[in-house]
Amino acid sequence: MKPGKTRADVALVDRGLVESRAKAQALLMAGQVFSKEARITKAGQMIGDDQPLRCAASPIHGFPGVG
């Protein structure tokens, strides 16, 4: 592993975008994770520590008013 890079699923958890690697992997497989304008679909894809990540849907906040 190169210094300064981590797996995409681990990076999502480390940055606080998702609660677990399982949820990160589900978002990645669903095509909901982007770095700049590129879609990231592989959990093992190496992401630079300075590379921006964003999720199209944020699972941490849930959906208000459901239930």
C-alpha positions in Angstrom: 0.0 0.0 0.0 1.3 3.4 -0.9 1.7 6.0 1.8 -1.0 8.7 1.8 -3.6 6.4 0.2 -6.4 4.2 1.7 -9.1 2.0 0.4 -12.3 3.8 -0.6 -14.5 2.0 1.9 -12.1 2.7 4.8 -11.7 6.4 3.7 -15.5 6.9 3.9 -15.5 5.6 7.4 -12.4 7.5 8.5 -13.9 10.8 7.2 -17.1 10.2 9.0 -19.3 10.0 5.9 -20.7 6.5 6.8 -20.9 4.5 10.1 -19.4 1.2 8.9 -17.4 -0.4 6.1 -20.4 -2.5 5.2 -22.5 0.6 4.6 -19.6 2.2 2.7 -19.3 -0.9 0.5 -23.1 -0.8 -0.2 -22.9 2.9 -1.2 -19.9 2.1 -3.5 -21.7 -0.8 -5.2 -24.8 1.4 -5.7 -22.7 4.0 -7.4 -23.4 6.7 -4.8 -19.8 7.8 -4.1 -17.9 10.4 -6.1 -14.5 11.9 -6.1 -14.6 15.2 -7.9 -16.8 14.1 -10.9 -15.6 10.5 -11.1 -17.9 7.8 -9.7 -16.1 5.3 -7.4 -17.6 1.8 -7.5 -14.9 -0.4 -6.1 -14.4 -0.7 -2.3 -10.7 -1.5 -2.8 -9.9 1.5 -5.0 -7.1 3.5 -3.4 -8.0 7.1 -2.5 -5.5 9.8 -1.8 -5.7 11.4 1.7 -6.2 14.8 0.0 -8.7 13.5 -2.6 -12.3 14.8 -2.0 -15.1 12.3 -1.5 -18.9 12.9 -1.5 -21.9 10.6 -1.2 -25.0 11.3 -3.3 -27.1 10.0 -0.3 -26.0 10.3 3.2 -27.0 7.2 5.2 -26.0 8.7 8.6 -28.7 11.3 8.7 -31.4 9.0 7.5 -34.7 10.1 6.2 -36.8 12.5 8.5 -40.5 11.9 8.7 -40.4 8.2 7.7 -42.3 5.9 10.0 
